[in-house]
Amino acid sequence: MVSRPTEEEALSEFLDFASSTPSALLVEGEAGIGKTTVWLAGLEQARDRGFRVLSARVADAQSVLAYASLADLLNDVDPDAWADLPDPQRIAVDRVLLREQDAVTNPRAVAAAFLSVVDRLTDHGPVLLAVDDLQWIDPSSAHVIAFAARRLSGPVGLLGTVRTEPDTGGATSWLQLPRPDALHRITVRPLPSRALHTVVRDELGRPIPRSAMARIHQISAGNPFYAIELARALGKGTDEILPDTLAELVSARLGSLDPAVHDVLLATACLATPTVELVGEASATDHDRLIELLEAAERNGIVSIEGNRIRFTHPLLAGGVYFNASPMRRRLMHRRFADIIDELELRARHLALASTTGDPETLEALDDAAASAQARGAPSAAAELLELAIARGGDTPERRVRLAGHSFDGGDPGRARALLERAIARMQPGPRRAEALHSLAIVRFIGDGYLETAQLLQRALTEDEPEPALRVRMLTTLAHALFNTGEPDAAWRCAGQAVTHAERLGAPGLLAQALGIRAMLSFVRGDGIDEPSLRRALQLEDHESFTPTVLKPSVKHALILGWKGELDTSYRQMQAIQRRCIEKGEEGDLMFIDFQVGLNRIWRADFAEAARVTDDATELARQLGGDFPAMRSLVLKAWLAVYGGQEDDARAAVADAIDASKRSGTGWHEAWSLTALGFLEASLGNYDAALNALEPLLSRFGASANHTEIFSASFLPDAVEALTELGRADEAEPLVNALERNGRRLERSWMLAVGARCRAMVLAARGDVEGAVKNAQRALAEHDRLPMPFERARTQLLLGQLMRRERSEATAMLRDALSVFEELGAPRWADRARAELAGANARPRARGQAQPRARARDRHTPAEQRVAELERHPD
C-alpha cells in the first residue's frame, strides 16, 4: 500500500531518536484509514535498522485474558532473558506466560520484571515495543507498559496505533515517557484520489474505472479500507446500491456470505486469540467442514488462517460480525465457550456475557476468577470481573470492598476511596465494616498522609469488632500513623496493645511488626534501643509477605542504626531495602525509603548523593501523584537548598515543604521543615527569626525531656546558638542539660558532641572562655566517633572563634573548618569561617593606635561583643 512522505519521515525520525534514547510515536486516525499499514512499515524499518522488535496486535474481543498483550510482546523473547531475575520478577514473568500457576504474584513485580527484561535486551541493541490498536489493550498490560515507559533509560522506542473515535478518547493518556517531549503523535489523513486508486488497484489486483474511482473516493472520503470494500461491492455489480456508511458496507458484505459461515465467524469474533480447535468445538462443526467454511471466508478477505490461528483481516470486520449477530445468538455462543474453556478468568467472562442477570453459578465464577487474577498479579482484570458481577445483580458492600482493593492495587486509589466510602455508608457496625475501614485507612495512608488514617482506624477499633488478626494490623498501623502525626505517647500505647494481642494470637508475622514498631517508638521516646524486642522482631519477620515496607522490622532496624549515629551501616541496609522495593516494583514503599536515605545522606554531609536521591524521589512523586509523596521530596529539597546557601531558593523550598507537611498532617515532616528554617536563619545570623521558626518545637520540649535523639531533636543546637547569641543563655541551659544527660545515659555520640558544643556556647556567653574551649575540645573528641563532617566543622569553627578570644593560635583550626565547608559545598558557613580566619590573620596594630569601632564590632558575634564589654568594664 502507499505510504505518505510525512508518515515515512515521522517513522524515520522516531527510529533515529529511539536508537539512542527512549522515544514514542503514536499513529492516530479513524478506523480503516491505514494506521496499521504505517505501523507495519515502522516494524519493517526497525528490523532493517537492527532493532529487536517486540510486537502485539490487540483484538477488540469481549473476553480477553489479563496480560494478553504483554504475553504477546514477550512471546518471542528467549526465557534466558529473565531466568536469573530476582525471584519476585522471574515468578511474575512465568505467571504472565502461564508457565507457573501456583505462586502468588505482586502486580508491581510484573511491571518491574518487564522493565528488567527490556533493559537487558537494550544491552544488545535498540528495542522497539510495538502495539497495534492501543485503545483495546487490556488494563493489566497497559499498567505494565506505562510503568516501564516512565522509567526507560536506554535505546527503546514505543510505536502504537490509536483509533480516534469518541468512545476511545483518552485511550493512551496513561502513556508517559521520562521526557514529555519524547512522545510524538501523527494523524493518518485520508488519501488523495490518485493514491487511493493505487491502493485499491494493488489490493484487488485489477484496475478501477476512473468514474467509479471518483465515486469511491467521494463516498469513502479517502479512507483506504472503506474504498477497498466499496470497490469489492462494485465488482459484484452492486453499483447502484452502494451503502452510505462503512458500517452498512461491512454489514452488506457479511450478509452476502453463506449462513453457515456466520456461526463460525461469530465464534471467531468472541475470542481474543481464536484457534481452529476452539472455533470448531463452539460452533459444533466437524474439522473438514470447518476448514471449508473458513476457507470461504478467507477467499472473501474476511479472515486469514495462520497455522491453527484465525485472524480477521480488519478489526471492523470482527466488530461487524459480532454486533450484527442478535444478542441472543451472542449470548448462546458465549455460553458454549463457557462450557468448553477451563481457564477460570476466560470462563467467567463468557458466563457473564452469556446472561443478562447473574445466576449463582455466574457470580461464583466471577468471584473465583477475580481472586485468581489478583493472585496472578492482575488486579485490574480482577476489578473488571467484579464489575461484571456487580452489573449482573451481585452488588453487595462486601463485593464493592473487594473491588476497591483491586482498584487500589491496580493504581487507582481515587476510585478505591470512593468505592470504600460508599460501601461503608451501607454497612452495619461489625467485623466486616472494620475490614472496610482498615482498607480505607490504608488508601488514605498512601495517598493523603497519616491524619485521616489515624481517625479511621480509631473509629474502627472503637465502634466495630475487628477480628483478632485485623485488630493487630490496625493497632500496628495506628501506632505508626500517630507517631507521624506527632503523638508519640499515644503511638506507644497502641504499639504495646498490638504486641499484647499479637502474643495472644500467636501470629509470628504480625508479632514481628508490632515488636518492630514498639522498638522504634521506644528509641524515639528516649528509652534507648529495646534490643530483645528488636532481635525477636527480626527473627520473626516474614520477608515474603506483602507487608508494607514501612512496617517491616528490618526497616525499623536500619532506621534506628542511622538515628543512633551508625549512618553508613544504616545506609547500606537501606540500599538493600531500596533494591528489594525496585525488584518488586513497590513504588509507594520506595518513596518512604528514598526519603530516609536522603535524610541519612544529609546528616552524613554527602550532599551529592542526597541530591541524587532527592531527584529520584521528586520524579517518583510526580509519577505517583498526590500531595503526600510530593511532600517528602519537598522536605529533602528544602534541606539541600539550606545547605546550598542560596537564600531565596532556600526560603522558597522551605516554605513549600512546610505547606505540604501541613496539608498532609504529618507532624514529623513539619518539624523537619521548621528545623530547616531555623537552621537557615541561624546560618544567616538571623537569631530572632531562628527562634521564631523553632518556637513550635521548643514549646513541646520539656526541660526533663528524654527524647533528644537526632531524629526528633536536631533543632536543639540551632536553638541554643540563637539563644546564647541573643543573651538568653539561661533559657538555653535546660536544652544543653538534656543533651548532655541523655548523651551520657544512652552513650550517644551525636548528643555528646553537640551537647558539649552547646555547653561551650553557654559558657562563652557567660564569659568563661577557658571552660568554653575545654568543652569545644571535648566535642571534637566525640565527633571523632561520629561520621558527620559538617557538624564537626561547625564545632571546629566555634573552637577557632573561642581560641581567638583566648588569644591562642586559631589559624589551623579555622583553616580546617573552612576546608571542610568548601569541600562539602556549604558556602554560607565557608564565608563565616573565612571571616574568622581573616580576623585571626590580621596584623596587630601599634600600641595606642585607634581601631575603627564599627569594624572591630563587625568581627564579633553579639554575644562576643557583650562579653568584651564586660571585660572592659567589669563593674
N, C-alpha and C positions, 0 to 999 in steps of 0.2 A: 504494500500500500504506500501511498505518497506520504512522505514526511516533510513538514513545512520547515523552511530555513530557521525561523525563530525558535522552533522547538529543538531542532538539531543543535543550534547554538547554545540553548539553555542546557541541554544534556551535556554537551562538551564542556561548558564552563563549570557545571556542577561536578563532573567527574574530575576536572582539574583540581578543584578545591578538595574534593573528597580523597584524593590521592595523598594528601598530607595532613588534613585536619578535619574534624567532624563537620559534616555538611548534610543538608537535607533538601530535597526537591519534591514538591507535591504537584502532581499533574491533575488539574481540575477541569471539569466540564460536565455537560449534560449527558444523559445516558445515550450510548451509541455514537458519540462524537469522535471516538478514536483515541481515547486515553490509553487503553491497553496497547494499542499499536505503538504509541510513543514509549510506553513502559517497556515493551519487549525490545524496542530499539535501544533503550538505555541498558538493558541487560546484556545485549549483544556487544555494545560498545565497551561496557565494563569488562567483559570477559576478554575482549581484544586487547585491553589495556593491562591485563594481568590481575584484575580484581578477583577475589574469591566471592562468588555470588551465592547468597542465601535468599531464597525466594519463597513466597507463599501467595496463592491466589484464593481469595476468600469468596465463599458462596453465600448467597442470600437465602440460606436454608432456615427453616423454622426450628430445627433441632440440631444444635451444634454442641459438641463436647468441649469442655473447658480446655484452654491451651491448645486448641486445634491448630491455630495459625502458628503458634510458637513451635509446635511439634513439626509442622511443615518446614519451618525455617531451619530446624536442626536435623532434619531427616537425612541429609547427605553428609553431615559432619561426622568424621571419624570419632567413635567413642573415646579414643585415646585423648581427645581434647579436654575431656572432663574426668578422666579416670582417676587422676590424682588430686582433684579438687578437695578442699575440706569436706568432711562427711556431710554436713548440712546441705552443701551445694550439690555434691555428687548425687545424694539421695533425691534432691529436688529435681534434677535433670532426668534421672531414671523414672521418677514418677510421672513427669510430664510426658515422657515417651512410653509410659505404661509398662516399663520393664520391672518395676518394683511396686507391688501392690499393698504391702503391709505397713510400711513405715509412714509415720505421720510427718507431714511436711509443713514448714513455715512458709507462707506465701512470699515473705520478704527474701527467703533463701532462694526461691525460684528466680527472682529478679536478679539477685546478686550472682547466682550461678550463670545466668545468660550473659551478664556483663563480663564475667570472668572468661567465658568461652570466646566471646567476641574479641576481648583484649588479647587472648592467646593467639587467635587467628591473625591479628594485625602484626604479630611478630614476624610473620612470613610474607606480608604484603598487604595492600589495601583490601578492605572488605566492603561489599555492598549488601545492605539489607533491603530487600525489595518486596513490597506488599501491594498487590493489586486489589482495588476496591476496599480501601481502608475503612470506609464508613460501615462495613459489615463485620469488622474484626471482632472476635469475642472479647468481652471485657477483661478476662484474665490475661490474655495475650497482650492487649493494649496496655495494661498496667505494667507488665514486664518491659515492653519496648519503651514505654515512657520513662521508666526508672533508668534503663540503660542509656537512653538518649541524653538525659540530663548529665550523665557522668562520662560520656565518651571523651577520650583524650587523644586517640590515635587516628590513623587514616581510615575513617569509616564514613560511608555515605548511606543515607536513608532515602529510598526512592519509592514513592507511593502514588497511587491514583485515588481520586476522591470524586464521587458523583455530587454535583452541585444541584440539589433539589431541596425544596422547603423542608422535607422530613429528614434531611441529613445535615441540617445546619449545626455548626459546631462539632462536626464528627471528628475533627482532628485537633480540637483545642487542647487536648492532653499532650500533644507532641511539642516538646521544647528541647532546645539544644543548649550547651553551655554558653554559647554566644547567640543572642536572639537574631543577629543579622546573618547567621549561618543557615537559616531556614528560608527558602525561596519558594514561590508559587508561580506556576504558569497556567494559563487557561487555554485549553484547546478550543480554537474557534472553528466555526463552520468552514467547509472547503468551498473555494470558488468553483464555478461551473466546470471549467476545463479540468481542474484537479479531481473534482468529484467524478467526472466522466472516466478518467483514468482508473480510479479506484474501482468503480462499478465494472468496467470492462475487464480489469485484471481478476476480479473476484469471480465473475460469471464466465469468463473465457469467451466472450463474444462482444462485438460492438453494439452500441445502443444508438438508434436513430437520433439525430440532433433534436428533432422536435420533441421526441419522447424524453430525451435527457433534460430538455428545458423544463418540461412539466415536472419531472422528478426533482430537479433542483429546486423548483418553486415550492413543491409540497414538502420536501424534506428539509428545506432551509439549510442545505449544506451538510446535514448530518449523514455521515457515511453509512452507518448501519441501516438507517431509515431508507436511504437511497437504494441500497442493495436490495432490501426487501421489496421496495416498490418496483424495481427492475425485475425481480423474480415474478411478481404479480403480473407485470406487463407481458412477460414471456409466456404466461399461461392464458393469455387472451382476455384478461380482465381489465382491459384498458379503460372502459367506460365506468367502472365501479371502484376505482382506487380509493381506499379508505382515507379519511381526512386526518386521522391521528395515528401515531405509531402504535398505540395500544390496540386500536381497531385493526391495524395491519397485522400485528402479531396474532391476534385472535383469529383473523381470517385465514392466515397461513396455517395455523394449528388445526383449524376446523376442516381443512382440506385433507387431513390425514385419515387413514383407516381408523375407525373407532377402537380397534384392538390395540393400536399403538398408544392411545391416550392413557390407558391404565398403566402401561409400562413407564410412560413419561411422567405420570403423576408420582409413581413410586420413586423415580429418579429425583424428582424435584423435592421430595420430602426429606432427602438426605443431604448432608453436607459433603460426605465422601461416598457416593453411591458406587456399588460394585455389582457386577453381573449376578453374583450369587444372591445377594440380598434382594435386589430388584425382582429376580425370578421367584424367590420364595414369597415375597409380599404380594406379587401380582398373580400368584398361583399359575405360573406359566412354565411349561417344561423348557429345558435348555435350548433345544433346537428351535422351537417356536419363538422363544425369547430373542435368540440371535437374529432370526428372520425379521422380527419386529424392530429391533434396534437398528439393523442394517437399513431398513426402510427409512427410519428417522434420520440415520446418518446420510443417506443419499439425498435427503431433503435439506441437509445442512442444519438440522436441529441439534444433533448430538455428535460427539466423536467418541470412539471406543479406543482406549489406550490400555492394552493388556486386559485386565479384568475390571478396570476403572471406566466409568461412564462420565462424560463431561458435556454439559450444554455448551454449544458454540458461542452463546452470548447469554449473560445474566437475564436480559429482557425476555428471552425465550423461556428460561426456567420460571421466571415470575409469571409469565403468561400462562404456562401450563398449570401452575399451582392455583392462581387466583381465578382462572377461567373454570376450574372444576367447582362443582357445587360444594357448599360447606359440608353436606352430609358425606359426599364422596371423600373429601379431605379427611374428615374425622374417621371414616372407615379405614382409610389407608394408614393413618397413624395408629389405629388400634391393631392393625395387622403387624406393624413394626413392633409395637409394644409386646406382642406375643412371641416374637422371634428374636428380639435383641436382649442379650443378657446384661450388658453394661448398665449399671444402676442409673447413671445420670441420663443417658440417652433414652432408656426405657421409660423413666419417669416423665421426661419431656413429651414423649409420644403419647403416654397415657393422658397427660394434661391436655394435649392438643386433640385428643380423641373425644373429649367430653366438654360440655358447657358448664357443668356443675361438678364439684368434686365428690365422688363417692369415696368411701373409706379406703378402698384399695389405692386409689389415685393419690389421696392425701398422704397416706402412709408411705407410698413410693417416693413422693416428692420430699418428704421429711428425711427418709433414709438417703436419698440421693444428695440432698443438701449436706448432710453430715459427711458423706463420702467425699464430696467436692471440697469441703472445708479441710478434711484430713489430707487431701491431695494437694493442699496449698492453693485452692482456687476459691477464695471467699466471695468473689464477685459472681461466680457461677452459682455458689450456694445461695446467695441472695436472690438471684433470678429464680431459682427453683422454689424458694419460699414465697416469692411474689406470685408465682403461678398458683401455689396452694391457697394463698390469701384471696386471690382473684376468683377462685372457684369455690368459695364458701368456707374456707378454712381460716377465717380471720379471728384469731384469738390473741389476747395480750401476750401469752407465752410465745406464740409463733412470731409476733412482732418483736419481742425481746431478742429472740434468736436472729431475726432478720437484721436488727440493729447491730448485733455483734458481728455478723458477716459484713455489713456495710462498713463498719469501723475498720475491720481487718482489711477490707478492700480499698481503704484510703479515702473514705467519705465520712469523716467524723460529724459533719453538719447534719447529714441525713440520719446518722445513728442517733444523734442527740434528739432530733425531732421525733423519731420513732419511739425512743425510750420515754420521752416526756408524755407522749400521747398514751402509751401503754400503761405507764404508772398511774395516770389520771383515772384509768378504768379498773385498777386493781385494788383489792381489799388488803388491809394490813396483814402481814404474814411472811413466811419464808420466801415465797415467790416474788413478792414485791421487794423484799430485801435484796434478792439477786438482781432485780432490775435497777434498784437504786445504786447498788455496787457497780453495775455496768455503766450507769450514767456518770457516777463519780470518776471512773477511770477515763471515760471520754472527756470529761471536763478537766481532769488532771493533765491529760496530754495536750489539750488544745487551749485551755484558758488559765491554768495555774492551779493553785492549791486552795484558795479560799472557799470556792463553791464545792470543791471536793470534800473538804472537811465538813461543811454544812450537810451535804447529802449523806455522808457516812454516819454522822451523829444522829441524823433523823432516822436512818435505817436501824441503828443499834438501839435507839430509844423506843421507836414505835412498832418495829417488826420483830420477828423471832428468827433471825438468821440461823441456818444450820451451823453446827459447831465448826466445821472446816471454813465455811464462809465467814463466820464471826472472827476467826483468827486472821484471815486475809484482810478483813475490813479494819480490824484493830491495828494491824501492822501498817496498812496504807494510811490510816488516820494518823498514826504516830508520825509518819514521815510528813504528811501534809501539815499537821500542827507545828512540827519543828520548823518547816519552811515559812509558815505564816508568822513566826516569831513567838510561839507559845511553847517553849521547851519543857516547862513543868507539866503541862497537860499532855504533851507528847510522851514524856517519861512515864506517866501513869498509864497511858494507852499501851505503851510497849510492854510494861510489866503485866498488864492484863493479857496481852497477846501471848506472852511466854507461858503464863499460867494455864490458859485454855489450850495451847498447843501441847504442853506437857500432858494434860489430862486426855487429849485426843490421841496422842501417840502417833502424830504425823511428822516424820523427820524433816521433810522438806519445809513444811510450814514452821516448825520449831526453829529451823536454821534461820529463816527470815526474821522471825521475832527476836531471836537472840542477837542477830546482827544489828537490827535497828536499836535494840536496847543498849548494846555495847557502844554504838556510835553516840547515842544520847548521853550515856554515862561519861564519855570522853568530853563532849561539848559542855556538859554541865560543870566540868572541872573536877570530876571524880577520878580522873585518870583512866587508864586502859583496863577494862574488865577482861583480863587475859583468859580466865576459864570459859566465860561465855563466848568470847570471840573464837577461841580454839575449838570449842564444841560446835559453833555455828559453821565454821569452815569444814569440819569433819562431816557434818550432816548435809552440807549443801548439795542440791540436785542440779548438776551442771547441764543436764539435758532438757530440763523443763522449760516452758515458755515464760518463766518468771521475768517480770520487768527488771532490767539490769540494775536500776537504781535500788532495788530491794535485795540484791544478792549479797551475801556475806563477804564474798571475795572483793566486791566493790567497796563495801564499808571498810574492810581491812586496808585496802590500798589508800583510801581517803585518810584514815587515821594515821597511817605511816607518814603521809605528807604533812598532816597537821602537827605531828609531833616533831617535825624537822627533818625527817629522812626523805627529802624531796626527790632525790634521784632514784631511790628504790621504789618509791611510790610511782614515779613517772614511768619506770619500766613496766610495772604491773598494770598501770592504766593503759599503756600502749598495747599490752597483750589483750586487754579487755576491748580496746578500740578495734583490734584486728578481728576479734570474735564478732563484734557488732557488724563490721563490714561484711564478714563471711556470711552472716545470717541476714544481711540487708535490714538490720534493725535501726532505722534512721532516727526515730524519736529517742531511743536509748543512746544513740551515738551523740545526739545533741547534748545530753547531760554529761557524757564522758568528755566530749570536746571542751565543755566549759571548765570542768575540773582540771583537765590537762593544761588549759590556757592559764588558769589561776596558779597552778603549780609552777609553770614556767615564768610567770611574772614574779612570783616570790623568789624564784631562782635567779632572776635578772637575765634570763635567756630570752630577751625580747624578740629576737629574730624568730625563734621557734614559736613563741607566744603569738606573734603576728601571723605566722603561717596557719596556726591552729584557728585563730580568730577569723581569718579569711575563709577557711573551710567551714567554720560554724556559721558564718554570715551567709554563705552560699546555701548551706543546708537549711538554714532558717527560711531563706527565700523559697526553696523548694517545698518545704513543709507547710509554709503559710501560717498565719495566726500570730498574735502578739506574744505568746509565751515563748516559743522558740526564738523569736527575734530579740526578746528582752535579754536573753542570756548572751547573745553575741554583742549586744549594745553595752552591756556591763564590761565585757572584756575590752571592747573598743575604747571605752572611757578610761580604763586604767592605762592602756597603752598610750593614749593621747596625753594623759597627765605626765607620764614618764618622758614622752617625746618632747615636751617643753613648749609646744605651740599653744599659747594661752587661749586664743579664740577657738581653735579647733577643740581643745580640751574642754572648755566650758560648754560648747555645743554638745559634745559627746556625752559629758556627764549629765547635762540636762535631759538628753534623750533617754539615757539609762534610768534616771530617777523616774521620769514619766512612765516609762514602760514597766518598771518594777511596781509602781503604784497601781497601774491598771491590772497587773497580774496578781496583786495581793500577796506578793512574796516578800516576807519581811527580811530574809537574809540578803536577797539581791538588792533590796532598797538600802539596807545597811552598808553593803559593799559600795554601792553607788555614792552614798553620803560620805563614806570613808575616803573614796577617791576625791570627792570635792574638798574635804578637809585637808587632804594631802596636797592638793593643788594650791590651796590658799596658803598653807604653811610653806610650801616651796617658794611661793612668791613673796613671803614675808607679810602676808595679809592676815595677821593673827586674830584680829577681831572677827573677820569673816570666817576663818577656820573654826573658831569656837562656835560661831553661829551655825555652821554647817553640821558640826558634830554634836550639837546640843541634844537632839533626839536620842542619840546613842548614849551620851553621858547621863541623861536623866534616868535611863533604865539601868545604869551601872551602880550597884550599891557599894559602899565602902568596904564591906566584908565579902565582896563577890569572889566566888571561886572560878568563874568562867572567864579566864584570861588566856585561853589558847588563841593562837594566831587566827584561827578560823572565825572566832567571834569577837576578838579584841584587838585587831590590827590597827584600830584607830587610836589606841591609847598613847603611843609615842608622839603622834602629832598633837594630840590634846595637851600632853604635858609640855611640849615645846611651846605651844601657843600660850598656855597659862603662865609659864615662867617668863617668857618674853614680855608679857603684859604686867609683870609684877604681882602675879597671883600664885606664888609658889605654894602657899598654904593649901590652896584648892587642889594643886597637883599632887600634894603629899599622899593622900589616900590612894590615888591611882598607882603611884610608884610602889607604895606598900603592897598593894595587891599583886603587882607583877613580881616583886621580889619574893613575897611569901609563897605564892603559888609556884614560882620557878624552883624554889628550894624544895617545896613539898613534892612536886612532880618530877624534879630533875629535868626541867625543860629548857634547853639551850636558848631558844628564842626569848622566853620570858626573862631568863637570867641576863642575856645580852642587852636587850632593850631596857630592862629594869635598871641595870647598872648605868646605862647611858642616861636614862631619865633621872636617876638619882644624881648623876653628875650635873645635870641641868639645874636641879633644885638647889644643890649646894652652891653652884656658881652664882645663882640668882641671889643667894643669901650672903655672898662674899667669901665663902670657903672655897677658894680656888684650889688649894692643895688637896682637900678632900675630893673635889670635883675631878681633878686629874687622876687620882687613885681609882675612882670609880669608873672613869672612862677607860683607863688601862685594864681594869678588871673586865669591862665589857668587851674589849678587844680579845682578851683571852677566851671568853665564851664564844665569840664569833668564830674562833678557830675550829669549833666543833659544829658550826652551822654553815651550810652551803648557800649563803645569801650575800653575795658580794656587794650589792648596793647598800644593804643595811650596814655592812662592815665599813664601807667607805664613808657612810654617813657618820658613824662613830669616830672614824679617823678625822673627819673634818672638825667635829666637836673637840676632840682631843687636841688638834692643832690650834684651834682657837684658844683653848684653855692654856696651852703651853705658851702661846704668845703673851697672854696676860701674866703668866708666871715669869715672863722674860726668858723662857727656855728656848732652845733651838727647835723651831717647829717646821722648818722648811721641808725636811724629808717626809714628815707625816702628811703635810698638806699636799706635797707632790704626789704621794701615793694615792691620796683620795682623788686628786684631780685626774690622775691617770686612769683610775677605775671609772670615774664618771664619764670621761671622754670615751673610753673603750666601750662602755655599756650604751652610750648614746643618750645620756641624761643631761642635756645642755643647761638647764636651769641650775642644777646642782654643780655642774662643772664651772659655771660662772661664779657661784658662791665660793668654791674652792680657789678659783683663780684670783678673786678679790682678796681673800685671806692671804694667799701666797704673795700677792703684790705688797700687802702690808708688812708681811714678815721680812720681805727682801728690801724694804725701804731703808735708805741710809739714815742713821740718827742725825738730828740737827745739832749744830753747835750750841754749847751751853748758853742759855739766855736768849736764844733766837726764838722769836714768836712763831707759833704754828697756827695756821688758819683754823678757827674753832669749828666751823661748819665741816671742813674736810676731816678733821680729827673725829668728829662725831659720826661721820658717814662710815668710818671704818669699824664701828662697833654696833652691835645689836642694841635694842632699847634696854635690855636687862644689863648688858655690859656697861652702858652709859650710866645707869643708875648706880651700879657698884663703883664705877670710877668716881662719881660724885661723892659717894660715901667715903672713899679712901682719901679724897682731897679734903673733905670737911667732916671728919669723924664726929664732931659734936652736932 
